[in-house]
Amino acid sequence: LVQQQDRRFTADALLARAYDALAAREPRLALEQLEAAQQRHPNHPSIDAALALALSEAGVDAYNRGQNSAAAELWQASVRMQAINPMPWYGLALSHLRERRFDDAARCLDQIARLQRYLGYRRLVVGSQAVVVRSWAALQRGDLVTAHALYSQSLHPETWR
């Protein structure tokens, strides 16, 4: 019986429950499982990657519930753990847009474009989004000439990276 109980708390068992929770769209439950796994197995190589994913998914959940600050904190934690995942960067961009912090949003979108070039990941068209957001920042500053130039630049296919 003791041996069976110990198996429930192995890194693999906790990771499996966390992935099941993510598949069931319960990122908070996944975070609980992964935090328990990290406490019990602090040097396990897969836990940090899974935790970064769960933090990102929890950020999506918080954002969808209108909790912008909580979502941004979760996405920032995810980025600190695994900076090569484009999802939390995109979430941070959305969070910054919601707060009308266009320059910060553009920096996040630029990071995704850099990741896409580096990793060959071409599923998100963010280059032009970054330029559009920069044009909004210029408009917010009252710089109409730059805003127009940036918006015009965003319409060209070479900007779509």
C-alpha positions as a LaTeX table, in Angstrom:
\begin{tabular}{lrrr}
\hline
Residue & $x$ (\AA) & $y$ (\AA) & $z$ (\AA) \\
\hline
Leu1 & 0.00 & 0.00 & 0.00 \\
Val2 & 2.82 & 2.43 & 0.85 \\
Gln3 & 4.50 & 1.60 & $-2.44$ \\
Gln4 & 1.29 & 2.38 & $-4.36$ \\
Gln5 & 0.89 & 5.71 & $-2.59$ \\
Asp6 & 4.48 & 6.65 & $-3.42$ \\
Arg7 & 3.80 & 6.01 & $-7.12$ \\
Arg8 & 1.06 & 8.63 & $-7.12$ \\
Phe9 & 3.66 & 11.29 & $-6.35$ \\
Thr10 & 6.40 & 10.35 & $-8.81$ \\
Ala11 & 7.37 & 13.06 & $-11.24$ \\
Asp12 & 5.88 & 11.10 & $-14.12$ \\
Ala13 & 2.54 & 10.58 & $-12.34$ \\
Leu14 & 2.29 & 14.26 & $-11.40$ \\
Leu15 & 3.25 & 15.30 & $-14.94$ \\
Ala16 & 0.62 & 12.96 & $-16.39$ \\
Arg17 & $-2.07$ & 14.44 & $-14.15$ \\
Ala18 & $-0.94$ & 17.95 & $-15.10$ \\
Tyr19 & $-1.16$ & 17.16 & $-18.83$ \\
Asp20 & $-4.60$ & 15.60 & $-18.28$ \\
Ala21 & $-5.69$ & 18.80 & $-16.53$ \\
Leu22 & $-4.36$ & 20.90 & $-19.44$ \\
Ala23 & $-6.22$ & 18.70 & $-21.92$ \\
Ala24 & $-9.39$ & 19.21 & $-19.85$ \\
Arg25 & $-8.78$ & 22.99 & $-19.98$ \\
Glu26 & $-8.12$ & 23.21 & $-16.25$ \\
Pro27 & $-4.81$ & 25.08 & $-16.12$ \\
Arg28 & $-5.10$ & 25.93 & $-12.42$ \\
Leu29 & $-5.29$ & 22.23 & $-11.56$ \\
Ala30 & $-2.32$ & 21.59 & $-13.84$ \\
Leu31 & $-0.36$ & 24.29 & $-12.00$ \\
Glu32 & $-1.14$ & 22.62 & $-8.66$ \\
Gln33 & 0.14 & 19.27 & $-9.94$ \\
Leu34 & 3.27 & 20.81 & $-11.41$ \\
Glu35 & 4.07 & 22.85 & $-8.32$ \\
Ala36 & 3.78 & 19.64 & $-6.28$ \\
Ala37 & 6.03 & 17.89 & $-8.80$ \\
Gln38 & 8.59 & 20.69 & $-8.62$ \\
Gln39 & 8.65 & 20.54 & $-4.81$ \\
Arg40 & 9.12 & 16.77 & $-4.77$ \\
His41 & 11.44 & 16.56 & $-7.77$ \\
Pro42 & 13.23 & 19.94 & $-8.10$ \\
Asn43 & 15.75 & 18.79 & $-10.73$ \\
His44 & 13.44 & 16.83 & $-13.02$ \\
Pro45 & 14.09 & 18.07 & $-16.60$ \\
Ser46 & 10.49 & 18.01 & $-17.84$ \\
Ile47 & 8.82 & 19.83 & $-15.00$ \\
Asp48 & 10.00 & 23.35 & $-15.88$ \\
Ala49 & 8.87 & 23.02 & $-19.49$ \\
Ala50 & 5.47 & 21.71 & $-18.42$ \\
Leu51 & 5.19 & 24.43 & $-15.78$ \\
Ala52 & 5.94 & 27.13 & $-18.37$ \\
Leu53 & 3.20 & 25.69 & $-20.59$ \\
Ala54 & 0.71 & 25.54 & $-17.71$ \\
Leu55 & 1.53 & 29.13 & $-16.70$ \\
Ser56 & 0.87 & 30.23 & $-20.27$ \\
Glu57 & $-2.46$ & 28.39 & $-20.38$ \\
Ala58 & $-3.43$ & 29.80 & $-16.98$ \\
Gly59 & $-2.68$ & 33.23 & $-18.42$ \\
Val60 & $-5.09$ & 32.58 & $-21.28$ \\
Asp61 & $-7.72$ & 31.48 & $-18.78$ \\
Ala62 & $-7.22$ & 34.58 & $-16.62$ \\
Tyr63 & $-7.27$ & 36.87 & $-19.68$ \\
Asn64 & $-10.50$ & 35.30 & $-20.92$ \\
Arg65 & $-12.05$ & 35.96 & $-17.51$ \\
Gly66 & $-11.09$ & 39.64 & $-17.74$ \\
Gln67 & $-8.22$ & 39.38 & $-15.25$ \\
Asn68 & $-5.65$ & 41.25 & $-17.35$ \\
Ser69 & $-3.09$ & 41.87 & $-14.57$ \\
Ala70 & $-3.17$ & 38.26 & $-13.40$ \\
Ala71 & $-2.83$ & 37.06 & $-16.99$ \\
Ala72 & 0.19 & 39.31 & $-17.58$ \\
Glu73 & 1.88 & 38.03 & $-14.41$ \\
Leu74 & 1.32 & 34.41 & $-15.45$ \\
Trp75 & 2.64 & 35.06 & $-18.96$ \\
Gln76 & 5.69 & 36.87 & $-17.59$ \\
Ala77 & 6.42 & 33.91 & $-15.31$ \\
Ser78 & 6.07 & 31.57 & $-18.29$ \\
Val79 & 8.47 & 33.67 & $-20.39$ \\
Arg80 & 11.02 & 33.68 & $-17.56$ \\
Met81 & 10.92 & 29.89 & $-17.48$ \\
Gln82 & 10.86 & 29.25 & $-21.23$ \\
Ala83 & 11.45 & 32.31 & $-23.39$ \\
Ile84 & 11.17 & 30.41 & $-26.69$ \\
Asn85 & 7.41 & 29.75 & $-26.43$ \\
Pro86 & 5.57 & 32.31 & $-28.60$ \\
Met87 & 2.22 & 31.92 & $-26.81$ \\
Pro88 & 3.00 & 33.86 & $-23.62$ \\
Trp89 & 4.71 & 36.56 & $-25.70$ \\
Tyr90 & 1.53 & 36.91 & $-27.74$ \\
Gly91 & $-0.53$ & 36.98 & $-24.57$ \\
Leu92 & 1.67 & 39.72 & $-23.16$ \\
Ala93 & 1.18 & 41.68 & $-26.37$ \\
Leu94 & $-2.60$ & 41.37 & $-25.98$ \\
Ser95 & $-2.35$ & 42.40 & $-22.35$ \\
His96 & $-0.30$ & 45.47 & $-23.27$ \\
Leu97 & $-2.78$ & 46.34 & $-26.02$ \\
Arg98 & $-5.63$ & 46.15 & $-23.54$ \\
Glu99 & $-3.72$ & 48.62 & $-21.36$ \\
Arg100 & $-2.96$ & 50.80 & $-24.44$ \\
Arg101 & 0.77 & 50.27 & $-23.95$ \\
Phe102 & 1.49 & 49.99 & $-27.65$ \\
Asp103 & 5.29 & 50.18 & $-27.52$ \\
Asp104 & 5.40 & 47.26 & $-25.05$ \\
Ala105 & 2.99 & 45.29 & $-27.23$ \\
Ala106 & 5.15 & 45.93 & $-30.30$ \\
Arg107 & 8.25 & 44.69 & $-28.43$ \\
Cys108 & 6.46 & 41.44 & $-27.59$ \\
Leu109 & 5.38 & 40.97 & $-31.21$ \\
Asp110 & 8.94 & 41.69 & $-32.36$ \\
Gln111 & 10.14 & 38.96 & $-30.00$ \\
Ile112 & 7.73 & 36.49 & $-31.60$ \\
Ala113 & 8.97 & 37.48 & $-35.07$ \\
Arg114 & 12.57 & 36.88 & $-33.90$ \\
Leu115 & 11.59 & 33.49 & $-32.50$ \\
Gln116 & 9.88 & 32.59 & $-35.76$ \\
Arg117 & 12.99 & 33.44 & $-37.75$ \\
Tyr118 & 15.27 & 31.60 & $-35.32$ \\
Leu119 & 13.09 & 28.50 & $-34.89$ \\
Gly120 & 11.52 & 28.43 & $-38.34$ \\
Tyr121 & 8.08 & 28.69 & $-36.73$ \\
Arg122 & 5.78 & 30.44 & $-39.23$ \\
Arg123 & 2.28 & 29.95 & $-37.85$ \\
Leu124 & 1.74 & 33.50 & $-36.58$ \\
Val125 & 1.94 & 36.57 & $-38.82$ \\
Val126 & 3.23 & 39.03 & $-36.27$ \\
Gly127 & 5.69 & 41.21 & $-38.15$ \\
Ser128 & 2.97 & 43.38 & $-39.60$ \\
Gln129 & 1.09 & 43.35 & $-36.28$ \\
Ala130 & 4.14 & 44.79 & $-34.55$ \\
Val131 & 4.35 & 47.57 & $-37.15$ \\
Val132 & 0.62 & 48.34 & $-36.84$ \\
Val133 & 0.93 & 48.54 & $-33.06$ \\
Arg134 & 3.94 & 50.87 & $-33.45$ \\
Ser135 & 1.76 & 53.06 & $-35.67$ \\
Trp136 & $-0.86$ & 53.18 & $-32.88$ \\
Ala137 & 1.85 & 54.21 & $-30.42$ \\
Ala138 & 2.93 & 57.01 & $-32.77$ \\
Leu139 & $-0.70$ & 58.09 & $-33.17$ \\
Gln140 & $-1.11$ & 58.11 & $-29.39$ \\
Arg141 & 1.95 & 60.40 & $-29.17$ \\
Gly142 & 0.41 & 62.69 & $-31.79$ \\
Asp143 & 3.03 & 61.85 & $-34.45$ \\
Leu144 & 0.70 & 61.50 & $-37.45$ \\
Val145 & 3.46 & 61.34 & $-40.06$ \\
Thr146 & 5.17 & 58.37 & $-38.38$ \\
Ala147 & 1.81 & 56.71 & $-37.67$ \\
His148 & 0.87 & 56.88 & $-41.36$ \\
Ala149 & 4.30 & 55.70 & $-42.54$ \\
Leu150 & 4.27 & 52.72 & $-40.17$ \\
Tyr151 & 0.72 & 51.76 & $-41.07$ \\
Ser152 & 1.58 & 51.95 & $-44.78$ \\
Gln153 & 4.64 & 49.77 & $-44.14$ \\
Ser154 & 2.45 & 47.15 & $-42.43$ \\
Leu155 & 0.50 & 46.65 & $-45.67$ \\
His156 & 3.51 & 45.36 & $-47.62$ \\
Pro157 & 3.95 & 41.56 & $-47.79$ \\
Glu158 & 7.65 & 41.72 & $-46.86$ \\
Thr159 & 6.55 & 43.03 & $-43.45$ \\
Trp160 & 4.37 & 39.98 & $-42.82$ \\
Arg161 & 7.35 & 37.76 & $-41.90$ \\
\hline
\end{tabular}
